[in-house]
Amino acid sequence: MESFSQNNSNRGPALRPRQQWMHMGVSRSTYYATRKSDPQFPKLFKLNEHGRAVFAFEGDLNAYLEMKAAEHGGGVKA
């Protein structure tokens, strides 16, 4: 069985919500609205069953952003 670090090494660091919305370049309210309404948003996880902090892997956020960019033609029109 692979260890956690070996299995997830290409996914990058785990980010807390503030780091996630800053990484995505969106406001806090946009982040939470997207997280709630988009079923394709990366899966969040907790470090233990009683923890309050949730995390997402940076690589999963990058893949999500790339997927959304591709759905909308790959970029912003100037």
Contacts in CASP RR format, 6 or more apart in sequence:
PFRMAT RR
TARGET T0000
AUTHOR 0000-0000-0000
METHOD contacts of the structure
MODEL  1
MESFSQNNSNRGPALRPRQQWMHMGVSRSTYYATRKSDPQFPKLFKLNEH
GRAVFAFEGDLNAYLEMKAAEHGGGVKA
8 57 0 8 1.000
10 59 0 8 1.000
11 57 0 8 1.000
11 58 0 8 1.000
11 59 0 8 1.000
11 60 0 8 1.000
12 57 0 8 1.000
12 58 0 8 1.000
12 59 0 8 1.000
13 57 0 8 1.000
13 58 0 8 1.000
14 45 0 8 1.000
14 55 0 8 1.000
14 56 0 8 1.000
14 57 0 8 1.000
14 58 0 8 1.000
15 23 0 8 1.000
15 55 0 8 1.000
15 56 0 8 1.000
15 57 0 8 1.000
15 58 0 8 1.000
15 61 0 8 1.000
16 53 0 8 1.000
16 54 0 8 1.000
16 55 0 8 1.000
17 31 0 8 1.000
17 54 0 8 1.000
18 28 0 8 1.000
20 31 0 8 1.000
20 56 0 8 1.000
20 61 0 8 1.000
21 27 0 8 1.000
21 28 0 8 1.000
21 30 0 8 1.000
21 31 0 8 1.000
23 58 0 8 1.000
23 61 0 8 1.000
24 31 0 8 1.000
24 61 0 8 1.000
24 65 0 8 1.000
26 34 0 8 1.000
34 41 0 8 1.000
35 41 0 8 1.000
35 44 0 8 1.000
40 64 0 8 1.000
40 67 0 8 1.000
41 64 0 8 1.000
42 56 0 8 1.000
42 57 0 8 1.000
42 60 0 8 1.000
42 61 0 8 1.000
42 63 0 8 1.000
42 64 0 8 1.000
43 56 0 8 1.000
43 60 0 8 1.000
44 54 0 8 1.000
44 55 0 8 1.000
44 56 0 8 1.000
45 54 0 8 1.000
45 55 0 8 1.000
45 56 0 8 1.000
46 52 0 8 1.000
46 53 0 8 1.000
46 54 0 8 1.000
46 55 0 8 1.000
47 53 0 8 1.000
47 55 0 8 1.000
69 75 0 8 1.000
END
